[in-house]
Amino acid sequence: MTDDAQVLDYLKRVTADLRRTRAELDRRRERDSEPIAVVGMGCRLPGGVDGPEGLWDLLDREADAIGDLPEDRGWDIEDLRGRPGMSSGGGFIRDVAGFDAAFFGVSPREAEAMDPQQRLMLEVTWESLERAGIDPHSLAESSTGVFTGISTTDYARVTTSGRVPTPEGAEGYLMTGTAASVASGRIAYTLGLRGPALTVDTACSSSLASVLLAVRSLRQGECTLALAGGATVMSGPSLFLESAKQGVLSRDGRCRAFGDGADGTGFAEGAASLVLERLSDAERHGHPVLAVIRGGAVNQDGASSGLTAPSGPAQSRVIRAALSDAGVGPDDIDAVEAHGTGTELGDPIESDALLEVFGARTGGEPLWLGSVKSNVGHTQGAAGAVGVVKMVLALNRERLPRTLHADQPTSLVDWASGGVRPLAEARDWPRGIACAARGCRPSVSVGPTSTSSWRRPRPPSPGPTRPSP
């Protein structure tokens, strides 16, 4: 072989290698940015909400789910009501002690020692799989991952304080029953799952951080299906007592998000679960695609004006990072489901961050700003996932629900400086002409973590089948 022929042969081999490398890089880039489908949802919330359909009914009726303090938990209600700065109510789940232990293979004594948050996550996770048309038993030995946000662990304090008697024979179950780490591990154990099982505590962004971790785990191939969400149950009144001392509670337990009458946050309970899958897998398996998550981001405030005070610049940065990760710009976003806790400190900071990012929009419509907390209260560790459930419902119903108590937007925000407006009334949200061409319509759910989501057009899917125990 001549020298020229050898050189030519070498160049051909190098070119082929480069093509293979480029193709592999393209496949990895596509995998790392593949949309993640929401194929199932479950939730339990104040107001008797026992699923997504119930939540939409509550939102569509513009109902307020805030009620009196619970009288079935051993709390000294009269003492609490007499405390300075105390809320007169909050959002509480009905029959939070109700649990079909036998259905999940749990003994009655172990069930009594279990944190109600663990019980709720078992229930809503099971229901979210049913709504996705997936038999939970079929996931045994699969690489399904579990990502659970838990930020409250007061059940352990309640059971060890003596205020609530420890059930006879349940002492040996208290360690696992009250450990936050077991909230995700118990789901994996009950269903026989082999993927990652993580319990996340980032305070009020816990469940939204869990969703982001699930998205990244799916894209990296650590799991083939992900169960992400979070739960909060206030077994004791300690959160109210401490918050009352700090003066951050709403007088009647309601979150007046972005309203001029905002006077503090209103705490609530809740649980939500999302079944997530790579879009290509969901379409191949014939699972219902309710929405897709394109991207997300997470950061920390750093040194702000106080340990618990939010940072406007940090919120602007994380929103921009989420938009960049999703491959969209401010003009592509129609609506934001905000943190919106109804405090005079947090809401203006969050609003100003949104105005900084979205204020220079060139479209005719403003960016619509909502908060499900105005209906059900601040569900804390579950709040982010509850917000995602709300936006998925809004996408599929093509309607943005009203944010209660925001008829008169807060005067602490210069709304005239940009195109951001609170949802003082419900609005139709039909598919726009620009987005129809690409089969999507964007929204963003914002907290310390931000996620962007779209609905893709699909034929209607049948409702979930609910096998009897």
C-alpha beads as a LAMMPS data file, in Angstrom:
LAMMPS data file: protein, C-alpha beads

469 atoms
468 bonds

1 atom types
1 bond types

-500.0 500.0 xlo xhi
-500.0 500.0 ylo yhi
-500.0 500.0 zlo zhi

Masses

1 110.0

Atoms # bond

1 1 1 0.000 0.000 0.000
2 1 1 1.376 3.383 -0.993
3 1 1 1.822 6.197 1.507
4 1 1 -1.096 8.094 -0.078
5 1 1 -3.362 5.077 0.237
6 1 1 -2.388 4.612 3.889
7 1 1 -3.131 8.239 4.647
8 1 1 -6.485 7.989 2.874
9 1 1 -7.377 4.826 4.779
10 1 1 -6.410 6.498 8.058
11 1 1 -8.525 9.587 7.282
12 1 1 -11.512 7.377 6.460
13 1 1 -11.208 5.569 9.793
14 1 1 -10.813 8.854 11.703
15 1 1 -13.850 10.307 9.900
16 1 1 -15.913 7.237 10.792
17 1 1 -14.802 7.490 14.416
18 1 1 -15.721 11.162 14.508
19 1 1 -19.158 10.412 13.082
20 1 1 -19.741 7.704 15.692
21 1 1 -18.550 10.050 18.445
22 1 1 -20.790 12.863 17.188
23 1 1 -23.759 10.515 17.010
24 1 1 -23.080 9.301 20.556
25 1 1 -22.806 12.886 21.824
26 1 1 -26.081 13.748 20.097
27 1 1 -27.759 10.759 21.733
28 1 1 -26.449 11.804 25.147
29 1 1 -27.529 15.409 24.669
30 1 1 -30.979 14.224 23.617
31 1 1 -31.161 11.892 26.627
32 1 1 -30.011 14.604 29.042
33 1 1 -32.639 17.056 27.774
34 1 1 -35.492 14.651 27.035
35 1 1 -38.825 15.901 28.386
36 1 1 -40.093 14.011 31.401
37 1 1 -43.752 13.029 31.236
38 1 1 -46.173 13.318 34.122
39 1 1 -48.237 10.145 33.642
40 1 1 -50.084 9.940 36.970
41 1 1 -50.986 12.078 39.978
42 1 1 -52.451 11.618 43.443
43 1 1 -53.108 14.042 46.271
44 1 1 -54.802 14.530 49.619
45 1 1 -55.608 18.077 50.754
46 1 1 -57.817 20.133 53.077
47 1 1 -61.434 20.575 52.119
48 1 1 -62.014 16.859 51.666
49 1 1 -59.819 16.710 48.541
50 1 1 -58.900 13.065 47.958
51 1 1 -57.510 13.257 44.428
52 1 1 -56.738 15.535 41.464
53 1 1 -60.387 15.634 40.425
54 1 1 -61.338 16.893 43.875
55 1 1 -58.607 19.526 43.762
56 1 1 -59.816 20.822 40.418
57 1 1 -63.388 20.965 41.700
58 1 1 -62.207 23.035 44.661
59 1 1 -60.180 25.365 42.418
60 1 1 -62.923 25.735 39.840
61 1 1 -65.484 26.587 42.542
62 1 1 -63.000 29.110 43.961
63 1 1 -63.484 27.386 47.305
64 1 1 -61.624 28.110 50.510
65 1 1 -60.564 24.953 52.385
66 1 1 -59.351 26.654 55.576
67 1 1 -61.086 25.532 58.755
68 1 1 -60.824 25.528 62.538
69 1 1 -57.939 24.047 64.502
70 1 1 -58.384 20.266 64.901
71 1 1 -59.933 18.977 68.094
72 1 1 -59.007 15.305 67.629
73 1 1 -55.238 15.508 68.246
74 1 1 -54.936 16.284 71.917
75 1 1 -54.175 19.974 71.358
76 1 1 -55.203 22.503 73.984
77 1 1 -57.287 24.581 71.579
78 1 1 -58.310 27.240 74.090
79 1 1 -54.710 27.813 75.114
80 1 1 -53.619 28.054 71.488
81 1 1 -56.320 30.555 70.617
82 1 1 -55.228 32.763 73.475
83 1 1 -51.619 32.995 72.311
84 1 1 -50.497 36.320 70.794
85 1 1 -49.942 36.101 67.043
86 1 1 -51.755 32.763 66.756
87 1 1 -53.919 31.803 63.756
88 1 1 -57.505 30.861 64.494
89 1 1 -57.400 28.067 61.922
90 1 1 -55.545 26.344 59.105
91 1 1 -55.858 23.703 56.436
92 1 1 -56.255 20.203 57.877
93 1 1 -56.830 16.826 56.252
94 1 1 -59.976 15.058 57.318
95 1 1 -59.550 11.718 59.062
96 1 1 -55.769 11.933 58.896
97 1 1 -55.605 8.890 61.189
98 1 1 -57.606 6.766 58.748
99 1 1 -55.380 4.133 57.123
100 1 1 -56.061 0.692 55.657
101 1 1 -53.069 -1.011 57.244
102 1 1 -53.975 -4.511 56.044
103 1 1 -54.095 -3.348 52.413
104 1 1 -50.423 -2.336 52.640
105 1 1 -49.364 -5.354 54.682
106 1 1 -48.816 -3.340 57.867
107 1 1 -49.840 -4.653 61.280
108 1 1 -52.218 -2.495 63.370
109 1 1 -49.536 -1.861 66.016
110 1 1 -46.953 -0.799 63.440
111 1 1 -49.536 1.439 61.732
112 1 1 -50.156 3.315 64.997
113 1 1 -46.427 3.918 65.369
114 1 1 -46.105 5.238 61.804
115 1 1 -45.900 8.945 61.134
116 1 1 -49.147 9.902 59.311
117 1 1 -46.933 11.365 56.593
118 1 1 -45.667 7.865 55.787
119 1 1 -49.226 6.561 55.645
120 1 1 -50.353 9.375 53.348
121 1 1 -47.432 8.882 50.967
122 1 1 -48.221 5.182 50.663
123 1 1 -51.830 6.009 49.816
124 1 1 -51.290 8.837 47.320
125 1 1 -48.404 7.026 45.615
126 1 1 -50.573 3.952 45.103
127 1 1 -53.397 6.110 43.769
128 1 1 -51.101 8.014 41.399
129 1 1 -49.932 4.719 39.893
130 1 1 -53.534 3.575 39.464
131 1 1 -54.367 6.809 37.665
132 1 1 -51.404 6.201 35.356
133 1 1 -52.867 2.781 34.501
134 1 1 -49.931 1.027 36.162
135 1 1 -50.489 -1.954 38.467
136 1 1 -48.324 -1.116 41.508
137 1 1 -47.528 -4.815 41.983
138 1 1 -46.035 -4.932 38.468
139 1 1 -43.164 -2.661 39.558
140 1 1 -41.614 -5.240 41.907
141 1 1 -37.876 -5.688 41.231
142 1 1 -37.906 -2.739 38.787
143 1 1 -35.524 0.205 38.896
144 1 1 -38.333 2.590 39.862
145 1 1 -37.088 5.450 42.036
146 1 1 -38.789 7.150 44.989
147 1 1 -38.170 10.814 45.841
148 1 1 -40.136 12.101 48.825
149 1 1 -40.156 15.554 50.414
150 1 1 -40.659 15.608 54.186
151 1 1 -39.965 18.750 56.227
152 1 1 -41.929 18.124 59.429
153 1 1 -41.092 15.393 61.931
154 1 1 -43.172 16.392 64.944
155 1 1 -44.879 12.972 65.179
156 1 1 -41.724 11.734 66.885
157 1 1 -41.981 14.538 69.465
158 1 1 -45.679 13.879 70.008
159 1 1 -45.196 10.151 70.613
160 1 1 -42.254 10.626 72.969
161 1 1 -43.652 13.592 74.908
162 1 1 -46.334 11.575 76.628
163 1 1 -49.149 13.793 75.276
164 1 1 -50.248 10.899 73.080
165 1 1 -49.977 7.438 74.684
166 1 1 -47.723 5.023 72.835
167 1 1 -49.813 2.071 71.667
168 1 1 -49.109 -1.108 73.591
169 1 1 -46.594 -3.256 71.772
170 1 1 -45.706 -0.521 69.265
171 1 1 -42.457 0.629 70.901
172 1 1 -40.312 -1.465 68.584
173 1 1 -41.833 0.221 65.553
174 1 1 -41.292 3.829 66.621
175 1 1 -37.754 4.092 65.224
176 1 1 -38.825 3.297 61.665
177 1 1 -42.257 4.814 62.106
178 1 1 -40.922 8.268 62.923
179 1 1 -37.759 8.375 60.775
180 1 1 -38.057 10.744 57.820
181 1 1 -35.759 8.542 55.743
182 1 1 -38.297 5.734 55.936
183 1 1 -40.950 7.841 54.177
184 1 1 -39.343 7.003 50.826
185 1 1 -37.900 3.670 51.935
186 1 1 -41.283 2.327 52.994
187 1 1 -42.745 2.966 49.534
188 1 1 -39.792 1.196 47.934
189 1 1 -40.105 -1.676 50.404
190 1 1 -43.870 -2.063 50.013
191 1 1 -43.676 -2.163 46.206
192 1 1 -40.334 -4.009 46.017
193 1 1 -38.563 -1.236 44.095
194 1 1 -34.830 -1.278 43.310
195 1 1 -34.213 2.294 42.159
196 1 1 -33.008 5.236 44.283
197 1 1 -35.090 5.984 47.386
198 1 1 -34.416 9.443 48.834
199 1 1 -36.162 11.557 51.440
200 1 1 -35.498 15.260 50.830
201 1 1 -35.746 18.055 53.387
202 1 1 -35.265 21.513 51.908
203 1 1 -38.061 22.976 54.046
204 1 1 -40.947 24.347 51.978
205 1 1 -39.349 23.343 48.661
206 1 1 -38.862 19.702 49.709
207 1 1 -41.329 18.113 47.295
208 1 1 -40.347 20.374 44.401
209 1 1 -36.680 19.523 44.985
210 1 1 -37.760 15.874 44.984
211 1 1 -39.358 16.333 41.553
212 1 1 -36.170 17.914 40.215
213 1 1 -34.045 15.046 41.571
214 1 1 -36.446 12.561 39.993
215 1 1 -36.189 14.310 36.611
216 1 1 -32.405 14.208 36.703
217 1 1 -32.342 10.596 37.862
218 1 1 -34.587 9.576 34.955
219 1 1 -32.432 11.419 32.446
220 1 1 -29.258 9.841 33.822
221 1 1 -30.741 6.364 33.580
222 1 1 -30.665 5.698 37.334
223 1 1 -34.338 4.745 37.203
224 1 1 -36.913 3.931 34.523
225 1 1 -39.883 5.328 36.440
226 1 1 -39.963 7.817 39.314
227 1 1 -42.446 8.455 42.115
228 1 1 -41.936 12.018 43.352
229 1 1 -43.847 14.158 45.825
230 1 1 -44.128 14.995 49.494
231 1 1 -46.349 15.171 52.547
232 1 1 -46.961 17.307 55.611
233 1 1 -49.079 16.467 58.653
234 1 1 -48.984 18.651 61.767
235 1 1 -49.272 16.053 64.517
236 1 1 -48.524 18.640 67.187
237 1 1 -48.987 22.415 67.461
238 1 1 -45.277 23.267 67.709
239 1 1 -45.107 24.908 64.273
240 1 1 -47.966 27.233 65.177
241 1 1 -46.443 28.068 68.552
242 1 1 -43.008 28.945 67.153
243 1 1 -44.403 30.840 64.175
244 1 1 -46.752 32.850 66.417
245 1 1 -43.732 34.028 68.403
246 1 1 -42.106 35.206 65.172
247 1 1 -45.261 37.070 64.105
248 1 1 -45.507 35.405 60.684
249 1 1 -48.981 33.830 60.948
250 1 1 -52.138 35.002 59.232
251 1 1 -54.811 35.918 61.737
252 1 1 -57.357 33.431 60.350
253 1 1 -55.049 30.843 58.753
254 1 1 -55.541 32.051 55.168
255 1 1 -52.779 32.832 52.692
256 1 1 -53.667 36.089 50.947
257 1 1 -51.042 35.549 48.269
258 1 1 -50.131 38.795 46.470
259 1 1 -53.207 40.511 47.924
260 1 1 -53.198 43.876 49.612
261 1 1 -54.605 42.304 52.774
262 1 1 -51.750 39.817 53.157
263 1 1 -50.970 39.519 56.852
264 1 1 -48.959 36.312 57.143
265 1 1 -48.932 32.690 56.103
266 1 1 -51.538 30.064 56.940
267 1 1 -50.227 26.582 57.578
268 1 1 -51.864 23.498 56.147
269 1 1 -51.431 19.785 55.607
270 1 1 -51.268 17.923 52.344
271 1 1 -49.726 15.166 50.282
272 1 1 -49.073 14.817 46.562
273 1 1 -47.451 12.233 44.328
274 1 1 -46.379 12.414 40.682
275 1 1 -45.546 9.425 38.480
276 1 1 -42.762 10.516 36.122
277 1 1 -41.296 8.778 33.093
278 1 1 -39.124 9.677 30.122
279 1 1 -41.451 10.880 27.386
280 1 1 -40.264 8.264 24.900
281 1 1 -40.903 5.496 27.448
282 1 1 -44.342 6.860 28.327
283 1 1 -45.362 6.944 24.668
284 1 1 -43.988 3.456 24.049
285 1 1 -45.853 2.041 27.064
286 1 1 -49.079 3.855 26.193
287 1 1 -49.220 5.738 29.496
288 1 1 -51.301 8.949 29.626
289 1 1 -49.102 12.017 29.160
290 1 1 -50.738 14.708 31.277
291 1 1 -47.875 17.193 30.934
292 1 1 -44.130 17.204 30.441
293 1 1 -41.354 18.767 32.488
294 1 1 -38.713 20.365 30.271
295 1 1 -36.262 21.640 32.839
296 1 1 -35.579 22.888 36.317
297 1 1 -33.035 24.447 38.621
298 1 1 -32.191 24.761 42.292
299 1 1 -29.998 27.166 44.239
300 1 1 -29.558 28.733 47.661
301 1 1 -30.068 32.304 48.842
302 1 1 -26.613 32.690 50.326
303 1 1 -26.235 35.529 52.834
304 1 1 -29.492 37.497 52.735
305 1 1 -31.032 39.842 55.301
306 1 1 -31.692 36.895 57.630
307 1 1 -31.390 33.122 57.896
308 1 1 -35.027 32.599 56.883
309 1 1 -35.428 35.711 54.716
310 1 1 -35.650 35.107 50.947
311 1 1 -33.237 36.698 48.507
312 1 1 -34.642 38.421 45.424
313 1 1 -31.455 38.119 43.323
314 1 1 -31.211 34.410 44.164
315 1 1 -34.812 33.861 43.068
316 1 1 -34.187 35.699 39.799
317 1 1 -31.127 33.560 39.156
318 1 1 -32.899 30.257 39.773
319 1 1 -35.813 31.238 37.508
320 1 1 -33.408 32.190 34.710
321 1 1 -31.503 28.942 35.226
322 1 1 -34.726 26.917 34.977
323 1 1 -35.735 28.703 31.777
324 1 1 -32.290 28.095 30.310
325 1 1 -32.382 24.418 31.261
326 1 1 -35.790 24.101 29.590
327 1 1 -34.602 25.923 26.477
328 1 1 -37.222 28.683 26.622
329 1 1 -37.279 32.405 27.253
330 1 1 -39.492 34.739 29.319
331 1 1 -41.772 35.424 26.325
332 1 1 -42.567 31.711 26.050
333 1 1 -44.151 31.512 29.509
334 1 1 -47.848 32.139 30.064
335 1 1 -48.286 31.521 33.783
336 1 1 -46.392 31.068 37.018
337 1 1 -47.523 29.015 40.001
338 1 1 -45.665 30.921 42.681
339 1 1 -44.596 30.135 46.225
340 1 1 -46.984 32.909 47.306
341 1 1 -47.306 32.343 51.050
342 1 1 -49.080 35.625 51.777
343 1 1 -46.415 37.329 53.892
344 1 1 -45.522 40.997 53.679
345 1 1 -41.843 40.056 53.360
346 1 1 -41.810 37.057 51.022
347 1 1 -44.479 37.937 48.447
348 1 1 -42.960 41.296 47.400
349 1 1 -39.495 39.743 47.116
350 1 1 -40.864 36.948 44.958
351 1 1 -42.935 39.344 42.854
352 1 1 -39.974 41.645 42.265
353 1 1 -37.860 38.659 41.164
354 1 1 -40.560 37.667 38.675
355 1 1 -40.842 41.240 37.426
356 1 1 -37.089 41.340 36.896
357 1 1 -37.173 38.188 34.765
358 1 1 -40.526 38.592 32.992
359 1 1 -41.159 42.339 33.212
360 1 1 -39.800 43.120 29.747
361 1 1 -41.995 40.595 27.926
362 1 1 -42.879 41.655 24.390
363 1 1 -46.165 39.739 24.062
364 1 1 -49.546 41.343 24.545
365 1 1 -50.667 39.195 27.475
366 1 1 -49.154 39.650 30.934
367 1 1 -47.607 36.793 32.838
368 1 1 -50.361 35.428 35.074
369 1 1 -49.410 34.785 38.681
370 1 1 -51.183 32.268 40.909
371 1 1 -50.870 30.411 44.204
372 1 1 -52.840 27.323 45.258
373 1 1 -52.050 28.298 48.854
374 1 1 -54.867 30.830 48.619
375 1 1 -57.265 27.866 48.458
376 1 1 -55.733 25.217 50.704
377 1 1 -53.077 27.007 52.765
378 1 1 -49.340 26.471 52.904
379 1 1 -48.778 22.703 52.792
380 1 1 -45.063 23.163 53.536
381 1 1 -43.099 20.052 52.497
382 1 1 -45.846 19.098 50.028
383 1 1 -46.369 22.608 48.629
384 1 1 -44.226 22.349 45.506
385 1 1 -45.730 19.074 44.299
386 1 1 -49.241 20.365 45.037
387 1 1 -48.459 23.384 42.852
388 1 1 -47.324 21.118 40.019
389 1 1 -50.537 19.071 40.301
390 1 1 -52.549 22.295 40.081
391 1 1 -50.729 23.460 36.939
392 1 1 -51.066 20.084 35.229
393 1 1 -54.806 20.243 35.903
394 1 1 -54.955 23.819 34.568
395 1 1 -53.127 22.783 31.395
396 1 1 -55.536 19.947 30.737
397 1 1 -58.655 21.999 31.569
398 1 1 -57.276 24.971 29.607
399 1 1 -58.188 27.330 32.422
400 1 1 -56.166 29.274 34.988
401 1 1 -57.934 29.271 38.378
402 1 1 -58.403 32.449 40.338
403 1 1 -56.030 33.246 43.187
404 1 1 -58.273 34.023 46.124
405 1 1 -57.883 37.217 48.209
406 1 1 -55.899 38.965 45.424
407 1 1 -58.680 41.138 43.985
408 1 1 -56.649 44.142 45.131
409 1 1 -52.961 43.313 44.423
410 1 1 -50.528 44.233 47.152
411 1 1 -49.413 47.847 47.105
412 1 1 -45.939 46.715 48.206
413 1 1 -45.186 45.708 44.596
414 1 1 -44.863 48.098 41.657
415 1 1 -47.038 46.073 39.279
416 1 1 -47.007 48.871 36.713
417 1 1 -43.284 48.333 36.156
418 1 1 -43.762 45.105 34.173
419 1 1 -46.137 42.617 32.605
420 1 1 -46.839 40.417 35.631
421 1 1 -50.352 40.259 37.124
422 1 1 -51.942 38.202 39.907
423 1 1 -54.873 36.040 38.824
424 1 1 -57.589 38.121 40.463
425 1 1 -60.116 36.175 38.383
426 1 1 -60.138 32.852 36.555
427 1 1 -59.096 32.980 32.911
428 1 1 -59.554 30.688 29.948
429 1 1 -56.205 29.330 28.814
430 1 1 -56.751 28.033 25.278
431 1 1 -53.868 26.717 23.245
432 1 1 -52.158 29.679 21.593
433 1 1 -51.395 29.962 17.885
434 1 1 -47.641 30.241 18.463
435 1 1 -47.513 27.178 20.689
436 1 1 -49.927 25.138 18.571
437 1 1 -47.227 24.774 15.954
438 1 1 -44.902 23.108 18.408
439 1 1 -47.567 21.273 20.393
440 1 1 -46.935 22.816 23.779
441 1 1 -47.887 25.603 26.108
442 1 1 -45.489 26.608 28.886
443 1 1 -45.974 27.353 32.529
444 1 1 -43.581 27.555 35.439
445 1 1 -43.866 26.426 39.052
446 1 1 -41.621 28.572 41.206
447 1 1 -40.157 28.060 44.661
448 1 1 -36.576 27.727 45.834
449 1 1 -36.650 25.192 42.985
450 1 1 -38.252 26.072 39.641
451 1 1 -39.647 23.668 37.056
452 1 1 -41.100 24.359 33.630
453 1 1 -43.847 22.154 32.227
454 1 1 -45.854 21.742 29.040
455 1 1 -48.784 19.683 27.926
456 1 1 -48.415 17.715 24.702
457 1 1 -51.510 16.904 22.627
458 1 1 -52.772 13.361 23.154
459 1 1 -56.101 11.613 22.732
460 1 1 -58.097 11.356 25.971
461 1 1 -57.027 8.433 28.140
462 1 1 -59.427 6.216 30.088
463 1 1 -59.786 6.839 33.802
464 1 1 -57.793 4.782 36.275
465 1 1 -58.834 1.333 37.288
466 1 1 -58.937 0.769 41.017
467 1 1 -58.375 -2.865 41.918
468 1 1 -60.053 -3.840 45.156
469 1 1 -57.768 -4.731 48.095

Bonds

1 1 1 2
2 1 2 3
3 1 3 4
4 1 4 5
5 1 5 6
6 1 6 7
7 1 7 8
8 1 8 9
9 1 9 10
10 1 10 11
11 1 11 12
12 1 12 13
13 1 13 14
14 1 14 15
15 1 15 16
16 1 16 17
17 1 17 18
18 1 18 19
19 1 19 20
20 1 20 21
21 1 21 22
22 1 22 23
23 1 23 24
24 1 24 25
25 1 25 26
26 1 26 27
27 1 27 28
28 1 28 29
29 1 29 30
30 1 30 31
31 1 31 32
32 1 32 33
33 1 33 34
34 1 34 35
35 1 35 36
36 1 36 37
37 1 37 38
38 1 38 39
39 1 39 40
40 1 40 41
41 1 41 42
42 1 42 43
43 1 43 44
44 1 44 45
45 1 45 46
46 1 46 47
47 1 47 48
48 1 48 49
49 1 49 50
50 1 50 51
51 1 51 52
52 1 52 53
53 1 53 54
54 1 54 55
55 1 55 56
56 1 56 57
57 1 57 58
58 1 58 59
59 1 59 60
60 1 60 61
61 1 61 62
62 1 62 63
63 1 63 64
64 1 64 65
65 1 65 66
66 1 66 67
67 1 67 68
68 1 68 69
69 1 69 70
70 1 70 71
71 1 71 72
72 1 72 73
73 1 73 74
74 1 74 75
75 1 75 76
76 1 76 77
77 1 77 78
78 1 78 79
79 1 79 80
80 1 80 81
81 1 81 82
82 1 82 83
83 1 83 84
84 1 84 85
85 1 85 86
86 1 86 87
87 1 87 88
88 1 88 89
89 1 89 90
90 1 90 91
91 1 91 92
92 1 92 93
93 1 93 94
94 1 94 95
95 1 95 96
96 1 96 97
97 1 97 98
98 1 98 99
99 1 99 100
100 1 100 101
101 1 101 102
102 1 102 103
103 1 103 104
104 1 104 105
105 1 105 106
106 1 106 107
107 1 107 108
108 1 108 109
109 1 109 110
110 1 110 111
111 1 111 112
112 1 112 113
113 1 113 114
114 1 114 115
115 1 115 116
116 1 116 117
117 1 117 118
118 1 118 119
119 1 119 120
120 1 120 121
121 1 121 122
122 1 122 123
123 1 123 124
124 1 124 125
125 1 125 126
126 1 126 127
127 1 127 128
128 1 128 129
129 1 129 130
130 1 130 131
131 1 131 132
132 1 132 133
133 1 133 134
134 1 134 135
135 1 135 136
136 1 136 137
137 1 137 138
138 1 138 139
139 1 139 140
140 1 140 141
141 1 141 142
142 1 142 143
143 1 143 144
144 1 144 145
145 1 145 146
146 1 146 147
147 1 147 148
148 1 148 149
149 1 149 150
150 1 150 151
151 1 151 152
152 1 152 153
153 1 153 154
154 1 154 155
155 1 155 156
156 1 156 157
157 1 157 158
158 1 158 159
159 1 159 160
160 1 160 161
161 1 161 162
162 1 162 163
163 1 163 164
164 1 164 165
165 1 165 166
166 1 166 167
167 1 167 168
168 1 168 169
169 1 169 170
170 1 170 171
171 1 171 172
172 1 172 173
173 1 173 174
174 1 174 175
175 1 175 176
176 1 176 177
177 1 177 178
178 1 178 179
179 1 179 180
180 1 180 181
181 1 181 182
182 1 182 183
183 1 183 184
184 1 184 185
185 1 185 186
186 1 186 187
187 1 187 188
188 1 188 189
189 1 189 190
190 1 190 191
191 1 191 192
192 1 192 193
193 1 193 194
194 1 194 195
195 1 195 196
196 1 196 197
197 1 197 198
198 1 198 199
199 1 199 200
200 1 200 201
201 1 201 202
202 1 202 203
203 1 203 204
204 1 204 205
205 1 205 206
206 1 206 207
207 1 207 208
208 1 208 209
209 1 209 210
210 1 210 211
211 1 211 212
212 1 212 213
213 1 213 214
214 1 214 215
215 1 215 216
216 1 216 217
217 1 217 218
218 1 218 219
219 1 219 220
220 1 220 221
221 1 221 222
222 1 222 223
223 1 223 224
224 1 224 225
225 1 225 226
226 1 226 227
227 1 227 228
228 1 228 229
229 1 229 230
230 1 230 231
231 1 231 232
232 1 232 233
233 1 233 234
234 1 234 235
235 1 235 236
236 1 236 237
237 1 237 238
238 1 238 239
239 1 239 240
240 1 240 241
241 1 241 242
242 1 242 243
243 1 243 244
244 1 244 245
245 1 245 246
246 1 246 247
247 1 247 248
248 1 248 249
249 1 249 250
250 1 250 251
251 1 251 252
252 1 252 253
253 1 253 254
254 1 254 255
255 1 255 256
256 1 256 257
257 1 257 258
258 1 258 259
259 1 259 260
260 1 260 261
261 1 261 262
262 1 262 263
263 1 263 264
264 1 264 265
265 1 265 266
266 1 266 267
267 1 267 268
268 1 268 269
269 1 269 270
270 1 270 271
271 1 271 272
272 1 272 273
273 1 273 274
274 1 274 275
275 1 275 276
276 1 276 277
277 1 277 278
278 1 278 279
279 1 279 280
280 1 280 281
281 1 281 282
282 1 282 283
283 1 283 284
284 1 284 285
285 1 285 286
286 1 286 287
287 1 287 288
288 1 288 289
289 1 289 290
290 1 290 291
291 1 291 292
292 1 292 293
293 1 293 294
294 1 294 295
295 1 295 296
296 1 296 297
297 1 297 298
298 1 298 299
299 1 299 300
300 1 300 301
301 1 301 302
302 1 302 303
303 1 303 304
304 1 304 305
305 1 305 306
306 1 306 307
307 1 307 308
308 1 308 309
309 1 309 310
310 1 310 311
311 1 311 312
312 1 312 313
313 1 313 314
314 1 314 315
315 1 315 316
316 1 316 317
317 1 317 318
318 1 318 319
319 1 319 320
320 1 320 321
321 1 321 322
322 1 322 323
323 1 323 324
324 1 324 325
325 1 325 326
326 1 326 327
327 1 327 328
328 1 328 329
329 1 329 330
330 1 330 331
331 1 331 332
332 1 332 333
333 1 333 334
334 1 334 335
335 1 335 336
336 1 336 337
337 1 337 338
338 1 338 339
339 1 339 340
340 1 340 341
341 1 341 342
342 1 342 343
343 1 343 344
344 1 344 345
345 1 345 346
346 1 346 347
347 1 347 348
348 1 348 349
349 1 349 350
350 1 350 351
351 1 351 352
352 1 352 353
353 1 353 354
354 1 354 355
355 1 355 356
356 1 356 357
357 1 357 358
358 1 358 359
359 1 359 360
360 1 360 361
361 1 361 362
362 1 362 363
363 1 363 364
364 1 364 365
365 1 365 366
366 1 366 367
367 1 367 368
368 1 368 369
369 1 369 370
370 1 370 371
371 1 371 372
372 1 372 373
373 1 373 374
374 1 374 375
375 1 375 376
376 1 376 377
377 1 377 378
378 1 378 379
379 1 379 380
380 1 380 381
381 1 381 382
382 1 382 383
383 1 383 384
384 1 384 385
385 1 385 386
386 1 386 387
387 1 387 388
388 1 388 389
389 1 389 390
390 1 390 391
391 1 391 392
392 1 392 393
393 1 393 394
394 1 394 395
395 1 395 396
396 1 396 397
397 1 397 398
398 1 398 399
399 1 399 400
400 1 400 401
401 1 401 402
402 1 402 403
403 1 403 404
404 1 404 405
405 1 405 406
406 1 406 407
407 1 407 408
408 1 408 409
409 1 409 410
410 1 410 411
411 1 411 412
412 1 412 413
413 1 413 414
414 1 414 415
415 1 415 416
416 1 416 417
417 1 417 418
418 1 418 419
419 1 419 420
420 1 420 421
421 1 421 422
422 1 422 423
423 1 423 424
424 1 424 425
425 1 425 426
426 1 426 427
427 1 427 428
428 1 428 429
429 1 429 430
430 1 430 431
431 1 431 432
432 1 432 433
433 1 433 434
434 1 434 435
435 1 435 436
436 1 436 437
437 1 437 438
438 1 438 439
439 1 439 440
440 1 440 441
441 1 441 442
442 1 442 443
443 1 443 444
444 1 444 445
445 1 445 446
446 1 446 447
447 1 447 448
448 1 448 449
449 1 449 450
450 1 450 451
451 1 451 452
452 1 452 453
453 1 453 454
454 1 454 455
455 1 455 456
456 1 456 457
457 1 457 458
458 1 458 459
459 1 459 460
460 1 460 461
461 1 461 462
462 1 462 463
463 1 463 464
464 1 464 465
465 1 465 466
466 1 466 467
467 1 467 468
468 1 468 469
